[in-house]
């Protein structure tokens, strides 16, 4: 149930919010939910013989996915522009994954206060 709450928080309340910080739980719950929804929609597309639903979904979550990634980088004190490291084959992705699993800065940094790991409804 926590996964659904974080997913809705990222997609509905912080759709294009590139400011502030995102906790590890916010980021990874969004990634997990996004992955599961993508798999389900890919199966639906295969059954129907189209590539419509998964493509439409990917376009719909492109902005929130980038936004939560930028906020996650802010949480460890990195600029959101570091997301462009993902364009470097293999090494860029490895660096980003290491940063995504890194512990949050324990204090307020230049991007804002420490994010809450508890979702308040």
SVG drawing of the C-alpha trace seen along z (x, -y; Angstrom):
<svg xmlns="http://www.w3.org/2000/svg" viewBox="-6 -27 38 39">
<polyline fill="none" stroke="black" stroke-width="0.4" points="0.0,0.0 2.9,-2.3 4.1,-1.9 0.7,-3.2 0.8,-6.2 4.3,-7.3 3.5,-6.7 0.4,-8.9 2.4,-11.5 5.1,-11.7 2.7,-11.6 -0.2,-13.7 1.3,-16.2 4.8,-16.6 4.2,-16.0 6.8,-18.6 8.4,-19.7 12.1,-19.9 12.8,-21.8 13.5,-20.4 14.6,-16.9 13.2,-13.4 13.9,-10.7 15.2,-7.2 11.8,-5.7 9.9,-8.2 12.3,-7.6 12.5,-3.8 8.7,-3.2 8.0,-5.3 10.6,-3.3 9.1,0.0 5.5,-1.0 6.5,-2.4 8.3,0.8 5.3,3.0 2.8,0.9 5.1,0.9 5.3,4.7 1.5,5.0 0.9,2.6 3.5,4.4 1.5,7.7 -1.7,5.9 0.0,4.5 1.2,8.0 -2.2,9.5 -3.9,6.8 -1.0,6.7 -0.4,3.0 2.2,0.8 -0.2,-1.9 -0.8,-1.6 2.8,-1.2 3.9,-4.0 1.2,-6.3 2.1,-5.5 5.8,-6.1 5.1,-9.5 2.7,-10.3 5.4,-9.4 8.4,-10.9 8.2,-14.3 7.5,-12.9 10.3,-10.4 12.8,-13.0 11.5,-15.3 11.8,-12.7 15.3,-11.7 16.4,-15.3 15.0,-15.7 16.7,-12.5 20.1,-13.9 19.3,-17.1 18.8,-15.0 22.5,-13.9 23.7,-17.4 24.2,-16.9 22.9,-19.1 20.0,-17.8 22.2,-18.3 24.1,-15.3 21.2,-13.3 22.8,-13.8 25.5,-11.3 22.9,-8.7 23.7,-9.5 27.2,-7.9 26.7,-4.2 27.0,-1.8 29.3,-3.9 26.8,-6.8 24.0,-4.5 26.2,-2.8 27.2,-6.2 23.5,-7.3 22.4,-4.0 25.2,-4.4 24.0,-7.9 20.3,-6.9 21.0,-4.3 23.3,-6.7 22.0,-7.8 20.4,-11.3 22.3,-14.3 21.4,-14.3 21.0,-18.1 19.4,-20.8 21.4,-21.4 21.3,-24.1 18.2,-22.3 16.0,-22.4 15.2,-20.7 15.6,-17.0 12.6,-15.2 10.3,-13.1 10.4,-9.4 6.8,-9.2 4.1,-10.2 1.5,-12.4 -1.9,-12.0"/>
</svg>
